[in-house]
C-alpha cells in the first residue's frame, strides 16, 4: 500500500478530546484502522454518551512514538512505514 499519509495536527492542539470522525480526518485513515490501533493497545479510546473519544495528548504521544510528527503542522509519510512500526 504505497500512498502518502497526510496528518494535520492543528485540530489536536485545539481540544483536549477528539471524536472518531475528527481523528479520521486528522490522520487521513479509516475508522477501522483507528479501531485496529486501539485493539493493539497502542491508543486508548474513551466512551462518553455513546461515542468514542480520544485524548489528544495520547494521540500526539502515539504519533511521536511512531516517528510521524515533527515541528510542522502537516507531515507526509509513507503508509507502509506508519503501520509497520
N, CA, C and O atoms as CSV, one atom per row, in Angstrom:
chain,resi,resn,atom,element,x,y,z
A,1,UNK,N,N,0.856,-1.174,0.000
A,1,UNK,CA,C,0.000,0.000,0.000
A,1,UNK,C,C,0.896,1.228,0.000
A,1,UNK,O,O,1.301,1.703,1.061
A,2,UNK,N,N,1.198,1.730,-1.146
A,2,UNK,CA,C,2.083,2.879,-1.296
A,2,UNK,C,C,1.269,4.137,-1.546
A,2,UNK,O,O,0.822,4.371,-2.668
A,3,UNK,N,N,1.072,4.939,-0.529
A,3,UNK,CA,C,0.461,6.258,-0.670
A,3,UNK,C,C,0.904,7.102,0.504
A,3,UNK,O,O,1.359,6.584,1.524
A,4,UNK,N,N,0.769,8.386,0.351
A,4,UNK,CA,C,1.232,9.287,1.401
A,4,UNK,C,C,0.167,9.460,2.467
A,4,UNK,O,O,-1.029,9.466,2.174
A,5,UNK,N,N,0.604,9.598,3.680
A,5,UNK,CA,C,-0.264,9.843,4.819
A,5,UNK,C,C,-0.120,11.311,5.193
A,5,UNK,O,O,0.969,11.764,5.547
A,6,UNK,N,N,-1.210,12.048,5.115
A,6,UNK,CA,C,-1.200,13.468,5.467
A,6,UNK,C,C,-1.806,13.634,6.846
A,6,UNK,O,O,-2.974,13.307,7.056
A,7,UNK,N,N,-1.035,14.133,7.775
A,7,UNK,CA,C,-1.512,14.319,9.132
A,7,UNK,C,C,-1.558,15.799,9.439
A,7,UNK,O,O,-0.545,16.493,9.355
A,8,UNK,N,N,-2.730,16.278,9.795
A,8,UNK,CA,C,-2.908,17.685,10.132
A,8,UNK,C,C,-3.140,17.778,11.638
A,8,UNK,O,O,-4.195,17.383,12.134
A,9,UNK,N,N,-2.167,18.293,12.348
A,9,UNK,CA,C,-2.237,18.323,13.812
A,9,UNK,C,C,-2.887,19.579,14.374
A,9,UNK,O,O,-2.955,19.739,15.592
A,10,UNK,N,N,-3.364,20.468,13.518
A,10,UNK,CA,C,-3.941,21.712,14.031
A,10,UNK,C,C,-5.157,21.449,14.913
A,10,UNK,O,O,-5.354,22.144,15.909
A,11,UNK,N,N,-5.981,20.450,14.562
A,11,UNK,CA,C,-7.153,20.134,15.363
A,11,UNK,C,C,-6.750,19.540,16.726
A,11,UNK,O,O,-7.455,19.714,17.720
A,12,UNK,N,N,-5.620,18.845,16.755
A,12,UNK,CA,C,-5.162,18.237,18.003
A,12,UNK,C,C,-4.755,19.286,19.026
A,12,UNK,O,O,-4.871,19.057,20.229
A,13,UNK,N,N,-4.286,20.417,18.566
A,13,UNK,CA,C,-3.849,21.444,19.507
A,13,UNK,C,C,-5.010,22.277,20.038
A,13,UNK,O,O,-4.849,23.027,21.001
A,14,UNK,N,N,-6.173,22.147,19.418
A,14,UNK,CA,C,-7.317,22.967,19.807
A,14,UNK,C,C,-8.171,22.367,20.911
A,14,UNK,O,O,-8.863,23.103,21.615
A,15,UNK,N,N,-8.141,21.038,21.083
A,15,UNK,CA,C,-9.061,20.377,22.019
A,15,UNK,C,C,-8.350,19.360,22.901
A,15,UNK,O,O,-7.263,18.879,22.581
A,16,UNK,N,N,-8.997,19.046,24.026
A,16,UNK,CA,C,-8.459,18.016,24.915
A,16,UNK,C,C,-8.851,16.621,24.431
A,16,UNK,O,O,-8.066,15.679,24.532
A,17,UNK,N,N,-10.076,16.496,23.902
A,17,UNK,CA,C,-10.559,15.224,23.361
A,17,UNK,C,C,-11.005,15.429,21.924
A,17,UNK,O,O,-11.434,16.518,21.543
A,18,UNK,N,N,-10.898,14.380,21.138
A,18,UNK,CA,C,-11.302,14.416,19.732
A,18,UNK,C,C,-12.144,13.175,19.451
A,18,UNK,O,O,-11.843,12.095,19.958
A,19,UNK,N,N,-13.199,13.321,18.645
A,19,UNK,CA,C,-14.047,12.165,18.352
A,19,UNK,C,C,-13.482,11.380,17.172
A,19,UNK,O,O,-12.524,11.806,16.526
A,20,UNK,N,N,-14.085,10.235,16.904
A,20,UNK,CA,C,-13.563,9.341,15.868
A,20,UNK,C,C,-13.606,9.993,14.494
A,20,UNK,O,O,-12.695,9.799,13.690
A,21,UNK,N,N,-14.643,10.757,14.218
A,21,UNK,CA,C,-14.773,11.415,12.911
A,21,UNK,C,C,-13.633,12.403,12.688
A,21,UNK,O,O,-13.016,12.425,11.623
A,22,UNK,N,N,-13.363,13.215,13.698
A,22,UNK,CA,C,-12.280,14.190,13.577
A,22,UNK,C,C,-10.911,13.519,13.542
A,22,UNK,O,O,-10.002,13.994,12.861
A,23,UNK,N,N,-10.762,12.422,14.273
A,23,UNK,CA,C,-9.490,11.695,14.257
A,23,UNK,C,C,-9.251,11.072,12.883
A,23,UNK,O,O,-8.122,11.058,12.393
A,24,UNK,N,N,-10.313,10.558,12.262
A,24,UNK,CA,C,-10.203,10.027,10.898
A,24,UNK,C,C,-9.686,11.095,9.953
A,24,UNK,O,O,-8.776,10.851,9.161
A,25,UNK,N,N,-10.274,12.285,10.043
A,25,UNK,CA,C,-9.869,13.388,9.168
A,25,UNK,C,C,-8.442,13.836,9.477
A,25,UNK,O,O,-7.677,14.148,8.564
A,26,UNK,N,N,-8.088,13.869,10.746
A,26,UNK,CA,C,-6.748,14.297,11.148
A,26,UNK,C,C,-5.681,13.341,10.633
A,26,UNK,O,O,-4.664,13.770,10.088
A,27,UNK,N,N,-5.920,12.031,10.809
A,27,UNK,CA,C,-4.938,11.034,10.402
A,27,UNK,C,C,-5.046,10.653,8.935
A,27,UNK,O,O,-4.100,10.110,8.364
A,28,UNK,N,N,-6.193,10.932,8.316
A,28,UNK,CA,C,-6.390,10.538,6.927
A,28,UNK,C,C,-6.521,9.041,6.761
A,28,UNK,O,O,-6.133,8.487,5.732
A,29,UNK,N,N,-7.071,8.379,7.780
A,29,UNK,CA,C,-7.247,6.926,7.735
A,29,UNK,C,C,-8.713,6.576,7.932
A,29,UNK,O,O,-9.545,7.454,8.163
A,30,UNK,N,N,-9.023,5.298,7.839
A,30,UNK,CA,C,-10.395,4.857,8.030
A,30,UNK,C,C,-10.677,4.632,9.513
A,30,UNK,O,O,-9.765,4.535,10.334
A,31,UNK,N,N,-11.945,4.554,9.822
A,31,UNK,CA,C,-12.378,4.265,11.188
A,31,UNK,C,C,-11.878,2.893,11.616
A,31,UNK,O,O,-11.453,2.717,12.758
A,32,UNK,N,N,-11.925,1.917,10.709
A,32,UNK,CA,C,-11.455,0.570,11.027
A,32,UNK,C,C,-9.976,0.550,11.390
A,32,UNK,O,O,-9.567,-0.182,12.292
A,33,UNK,N,N,-9.184,1.340,10.702
A,33,UNK,CA,C,-7.753,1.411,11.008
A,33,UNK,C,C,-7.529,1.956,12.417
A,33,UNK,O,O,-6.679,1.455,13.153
A,34,UNK,N,N,-8.287,2.972,12.786
A,34,UNK,CA,C,-8.160,3.539,14.124
A,34,UNK,C,C,-8.545,2.511,15.183
A,34,UNK,O,O,-7.882,2.406,16.214
A,35,UNK,N,N,-9.611,1.754,14.936
A,35,UNK,CA,C,-10.010,0.737,15.901
A,35,UNK,C,C,-8.994,-0.407,15.978
A,35,UNK,O,O,-8.814,-0.997,17.044
A,36,UNK,N,N,-8.331,-0.728,14.865
A,36,UNK,CA,C,-7.267,-1.745,14.914
A,36,UNK,C,C,-6.111,-1.254,15.784
A,36,UNK,O,O,-5.529,-2.032,16.540
A,37,UNK,N,N,-5.781,0.020,15.679
A,37,UNK,CA,C,-4.720,0.595,16.519
A,37,UNK,C,C,-5.127,0.495,17.986
A,37,UNK,O,O,-4.293,0.203,18.844
A,38,UNK,N,N,-6.402,0.734,18.276
A,38,UNK,CA,C,-6.910,0.611,19.658
A,38,UNK,C,C,-6.870,-0.838,20.130
A,38,UNK,O,O,-6.519,-1.109,21.278
A,39,UNK,N,N,-7.229,-1.766,19.250
A,39,UNK,CA,C,-7.208,-3.188,19.605
A,39,UNK,C,C,-5.805,-3.663,19.939
A,39,UNK,O,O,-5.629,-4.564,20.760
A,40,UNK,N,N,-4.803,-3.059,19.304
A,40,UNK,CA,C,-3.404,-3.403,19.602
A,40,UNK,C,C,-2.907,-2.693,20.857
A,40,UNK,O,O,-1.733,-2.801,21.212
A,41,UNK,N,N,-3.807,-1.964,21.529
A,41,UNK,CA,C,-3.490,-1.231,22.770
A,41,UNK,C,C,-2.448,-0.147,22.562
A,41,UNK,O,O,-1.706,0.192,23.483
A,42,UNK,N,N,-2.390,0.396,21.353
A,42,UNK,CA,C,-1.456,1.477,21.072
A,42,UNK,C,C,-2.092,2.838,21.294
A,42,UNK,O,O,-1.393,3.844,21.412
A,43,UNK,N,N,-3.432,2.870,21.353
A,43,UNK,CA,C,-4.168,4.109,21.557
A,43,UNK,C,C,-5.423,3.784,22.353
A,43,UNK,O,O,-6.124,2.818,22.052
A,44,UNK,N,N,-5.704,4.593,23.366
A,44,UNK,CA,C,-6.890,4.365,24.199
A,44,UNK,C,C,-8.086,5.114,23.645
A,44,UNK,O,O,-7.954,6.225,23.131
A,45,UNK,N,N,-9.252,4.501,23.752
A,45,UNK,CA,C,-10.490,5.196,23.406
A,45,UNK,C,C,-11.340,5.296,24.659
A,45,UNK,O,O,-11.303,4.416,25.520
A,46,UNK,N,N,-12.097,6.363,24.752
A,46,UNK,CA,C,-12.939,6.619,25.914
A,46,UNK,C,C,-14.376,6.737,25.440
A,46,UNK,O,O,-14.661,7.449,24.477
A,47,UNK,N,N,-15.274,6.049,26.106
A,47,UNK,CA,C,-16.686,6.073,25.743
A,47,UNK,C,C,-17.387,7.129,26.584
A,47,UNK,O,O,-17.296,7.108,27.812
A,48,UNK,N,N,-18.085,8.052,25.931
A,48,UNK,CA,C,-18.841,9.082,26.625
A,48,UNK,C,C,-20.084,9.388,25.810
A,48,UNK,O,O,-20.002,9.740,24.633
A,49,UNK,N,N,-21.229,9.252,26.445
A,49,UNK,CA,C,-22.519,9.491,25.787
A,49,UNK,C,C,-22.661,8.719,24.483
A,49,UNK,O,O,-23.163,9.243,23.488
A,50,UNK,N,N,-22.216,7.479,24.499
A,50,UNK,CA,C,-22.372,6.601,23.345
A,50,UNK,C,C,-21.400,6.824,22.205
A,50,UNK,O,O,-21.543,6.208,21.149
A,51,UNK,N,N,-20.416,7.688,22.390
A,51,UNK,CA,C,-19.436,7.953,21.342
A,51,UNK,C,C,-18.028,7.652,21.847
A,51,UNK,O,O,-17.745,7.741,23.041
A,52,UNK,N,N,-17.166,7.299,20.919
A,52,UNK,CA,C,-15.764,7.071,21.247
A,52,UNK,C,C,-14.988,8.374,21.106
A,52,UNK,O,O,-15.106,9.084,20.107
A,53,UNK,N,N,-14.197,8.668,22.123
A,53,UNK,CA,C,-13.383,9.878,22.160
A,53,UNK,C,C,-11.934,9.476,22.403
A,53,UNK,O,O,-11.655,8.441,23.008
A,54,UNK,N,N,-11.034,10.297,21.932
A,54,UNK,CA,C,-9.601,10.043,22.074
A,54,UNK,C,C,-8.952,11.277,22.661
A,54,UNK,O,O,-9.197,12.394,22.205
A,55,UNK,N,N,-8.121,11.077,23.677
A,55,UNK,CA,C,-7.417,12.198,24.308
A,55,UNK,C,C,-6.330,12.668,23.347
A,55,UNK,O,O,-5.477,11.883,22.931
A,56,UNK,N,N,-6.364,13.939,23.002
A,56,UNK,CA,C,-5.425,14.453,22.003
A,56,UNK,C,C,-3.971,14.307,22.450
A,56,UNK,O,O,-3.083,14.087,21.627
A,57,UNK,N,N,-3.739,14.428,23.729
A,57,UNK,CA,C,-2.379,14.249,24.251
A,57,UNK,C,C,-1.874,12.835,23.952
A,57,UNK,O,O,-0.705,12.653,23.612
A,58,UNK,N,N,-2.754,11.833,24.078
A,58,UNK,CA,C,-2.370,10.447,23.795
A,58,UNK,C,C,-2.182,10.220,22.297
A,58,UNK,O,O,-1.310,9.453,21.889
A,59,UNK,N,N,-2.993,10.883,21.482
A,59,UNK,CA,C,-2.839,10.774,20.028
A,59,UNK,C,C,-1.482,11.344,19.618
A,59,UNK,O,O,-0.771,10.740,18.815
A,60,UNK,N,N,-1.128,12.487,20.159
A,60,UNK,CA,C,0.161,13.105,19.846
A,60,UNK,C,C,1.308,12.213,20.316
A,60,UNK,O,O,2.300,12.057,19.604
A,61,UNK,N,N,1.184,11.628,21.502
A,61,UNK,CA,C,2.216,10.711,22.001
A,61,UNK,C,C,2.344,9.490,21.104
A,61,UNK,O,O,3.450,9.026,20.826
A,62,UNK,N,N,1.209,8.972,20.653
A,62,UNK,CA,C,1.226,7.815,19.749
A,62,UNK,C,C,1.954,8.170,18.454
A,62,UNK,O,O,2.811,7.419,17.989
A,63,UNK,N,N,1.609,9.314,17.880
A,63,UNK,CA,C,2.246,9.722,16.628
A,63,UNK,C,C,3.735,9.981,16.812
A,63,UNK,O,O,4.531,9.674,15.925
A,64,UNK,N,N,4.119,10.546,17.959
A,64,UNK,CA,C,5.543,10.742,18.256
A,64,UNK,C,C,6.257,9.407,18.380
A,64,UNK,O,O,7.382,9.259,17.901
A,65,UNK,N,N,5.613,8.428,19.022
A,65,UNK,CA,C,6.239,7.113,19.201
A,65,UNK,C,C,6.440,6.392,17.871
A,65,UNK,O,O,7.334,5.556,17.740
A,66,UNK,N,N,5.609,6.719,16.892
A,66,UNK,CA,C,5.742,6.129,15.563
A,66,UNK,C,C,6.689,6.925,14.676
A,66,UNK,O,O,6.970,6.528,13.545
A,67,UNK,N,N,7.181,8.052,15.190
A,67,UNK,CA,C,8.107,8.868,14.426
A,67,UNK,C,C,7.436,9.655,13.319
A,67,UNK,O,O,8.069,9.991,12.318
A,68,UNK,N,N,6.162,9.948,13.494
A,68,UNK,CA,C,5.384,10.608,12.451
A,68,UNK,C,C,5.425,12.119,12.586
A,68,UNK,O,O,5.475,12.818,11.575
A,69,UNK,N,N,5.405,12.635,13.785
A,69,UNK,CA,C,5.310,14.078,13.981
A,69,UNK,C,C,6.675,14.745,13.955
A,69,UNK,O,O,7.689,14.175,14.356
A,70,UNK,N,N,6.656,15.969,13.469
A,70,UNK,CA,C,7.823,16.835,13.539
A,70,UNK,C,C,7.312,18.207,13.945
A,70,UNK,O,O,6.210,18.311,14.483
A,71,UNK,N,N,8.058,19.231,13.712
A,71,UNK,CA,C,7.621,20.564,14.106
A,71,UNK,C,C,6.586,21.140,13.136
A,71,UNK,O,O,5.968,22.160,13.439
A,72,UNK,N,N,6.389,20.511,11.987
A,72,UNK,CA,C,5.418,21.002,11.005
A,72,UNK,C,C,4.001,20.644,11.418
A,72,UNK,O,O,3.796,19.664,12.135
A,73,UNK,N,N,3.021,21.424,10.977
A,73,UNK,CA,C,1.618,21.101,11.227
A,73,UNK,C,C,1.147,19.929,10.378
A,73,UNK,O,O,0.319,19.139,10.831
A,74,UNK,N,N,1.646,19.804,9.180
A,74,UNK,CA,C,1.276,18.705,8.293
A,74,UNK,C,C,2.525,17.902,7.988
A,74,UNK,O,O,3.555,18.454,7.600
A,75,UNK,N,N,2.425,16.600,8.165
A,75,UNK,CA,C,3.552,15.711,7.947
A,75,UNK,C,C,3.138,14.661,6.938
A,75,UNK,O,O,2.057,14.084,7.056
A,76,UNK,N,N,3.974,14.404,5.953
A,76,UNK,CA,C,3.691,13.366,4.978
A,76,UNK,C,C,4.612,12.190,5.253
A,76,UNK,O,O,5.796,12.361,5.544
A,77,UNK,N,N,4.051,11.006,5.157
A,77,UNK,CA,C,4.838,9.809,5.419
A,77,UNK,C,C,4.240,8.653,4.648
A,77,UNK,O,O,3.043,8.647,4.361
A,78,UNK,N,N,5.040,7.701,4.318
A,78,UNK,CA,C,4.581,6.509,3.621
A,78,UNK,C,C,3.729,5.666,4.569
A,78,UNK,O,O,4.141,5.415,5.702
A,79,UNK,N,N,2.552,5.227,4.128
A,79,UNK,CA,C,1.667,4.424,4.974
A,79,UNK,C,C,2.316,3.128,5.419
A,79,UNK,O,O,2.083,2.671,6.538
A,80,UNK,N,N,3.126,2.529,4.557
A,80,UNK,CA,C,3.773,1.276,4.909
A,80,UNK,C,C,4.643,1.482,6.150
A,80,UNK,O,O,4.602,0.669,7.074
A,81,UNK,N,N,5.414,2.541,6.179
A,81,UNK,CA,C,6.259,2.845,7.326
A,81,UNK,C,C,5.418,3.115,8.574
A,81,UNK,O,O,5.773,2.671,9.667
A,82,UNK,N,N,4.318,3.834,8.421
A,82,UNK,CA,C,3.467,4.215,9.554
A,82,UNK,C,C,2.871,2.994,10.231
A,82,UNK,O,O,2.897,2.893,11.457
A,83,UNK,N,N,2.335,2.067,9.453
A,83,UNK,CA,C,1.620,0.926,10.051
A,83,UNK,C,C,2.527,-0.215,10.442
A,83,UNK,O,O,2.098,-1.105,11.177
A,84,UNK,N,N,3.758,-0.226,9.984
A,84,UNK,CA,C,4.655,-1.333,10.314
A,84,UNK,C,C,5.595,-1.037,11.456
A,84,UNK,O,O,6.388,-1.899,11.835
A,85,UNK,N,N,5.531,0.168,12.024
A,85,UNK,CA,C,6.409,0.492,13.161
A,85,UNK,C,C,5.847,-0.079,14.430
A,85,UNK,O,O,6.440,0.084,15.496
